[in-house]
Amino acid sequence: MKKKNPKRSSKEKLTPTLWGLWIKHYRAEKGMTAEQLAEKLGLNSASVYHWECGRASPTIHHLVEIAKVFKVEPQRFFDKKAS
């Protein structure tokens, strides 16, 4: 079953929870575990878990690196009109 991209309303702010939903979405789409993503980013898996549950926000640098791993434009994480 294909999962849909998280949707954002035009008034919705970019929050740690929203970034986490995007990260989790793309990770699941690639069939990648949080541990595998963390390894590719040179981090521990707790960082990825914290992002995905909204306890922490990835840095801009990490968002750019995450976009590279998932082969998407970094703009996907910043543009409220991205889908």
Buried (B, 14 or more C-beta within 10 A) or exposed (E): EEEEEBEBEEEEEBEBBBBBBBBBBBBEEEEBEBEBBBBBBEBEBEBBBBBBEBEBBBEEEBBEBBBEBBEBEBEBBEEEEBE
